[in-house]
Amino acid sequence: MANTIQSKKRARQNEKRYAVNKARRSRIRTYLRKLEEAIASGDKEAATLALRAAQPELMRGVTKGVFHKNTAARKMSRLSARVKSLG
């Protein structure tokens, strides 16, 4: 348990940041899930639109500190390759 005033404040801040980051991570995962569904359906046009929607969300997660830059780049590279390979 936090004892000092500073540690109590830090605990409150951590709770707020955790909630914000959790919501942001969930939002990104929703976009990625929609993209996965579009790829699975085989519709290249829908997958391309979903990729364009997911990319800025994923990069926003990087700037906000939710994901590491290389993790997001790796995900985008693999997903765009999968979209490109669709008939």
N, C-alpha and C positions, 0 to 999 in steps of 0.2 A: 504494500500500500504506500502511496506517495505521502510523504510527511511534510516536506517543506512547501512553502507557497509556490516556489518556482516549479517544483516537480508536480504539484497539483495542476498548475496551469498547463504544463507540458502534457500531462495526461489528458486534459480536456482538448487541447489542440490535436493530439494524436487521434482521439475519437472522431473529431470533425473531419480530419484529413482521410481517415480510414473510410468514413461514410462516402465522401466525395469520390475517392479513388475506386471504391467498390462500385458505385453507380457508373462511373466512367468506364471501368473494365467491363461491366455488364452490357453497356451500350455498344462497345466495340465488338463484343462477342456476338451480339444480336446481328450486327452488320455482317460479320464473318459467317454466321450461320445462314443468313439469307443468300450470301454468295455461294456457300457450299450447296445449298438447295438448288440454286440456279445452275450450277455446274452439273449436279446430279441429274437434273432434268434434261440436260443436253441442249438447252436453248442458248446459243452463243450470244445472241443480242441481249437477252435478259442477264446473262452472266457478265457481259461487258458493262452494262449499266450498274449492276450490283458491285462490280469491282471499282468503278468510278466513285460510287457512293462510299465504299468501305475504305478506300485509300486515304482520304483526308481525315477520317475518324481515327484510323490507326496512327497516322502521323501526329495527330493532335494528342494522342495518348503518349507519344514519345516526348513531345514538348512539355507535357504536364507531369512527366516522370512516372507514368504508370508502366510503360514498357521501355526496355532498352532499345536504342537506335538500331542495333544490328538485328535484334529479334524482329522488329517491325519490318526491316528491309528484307530479311529472310522470308518472312510470311508473305510479303507482297510479291517477291520474286517467284516463289513457288505457286502462289495463287494465279498470278498473271500468266505463268507458263501453262498452267492447267486450262485457263480460259482460252489461251491462244491455240491450244491443241484441239479444242472442240471443233467438230465438223461444221 
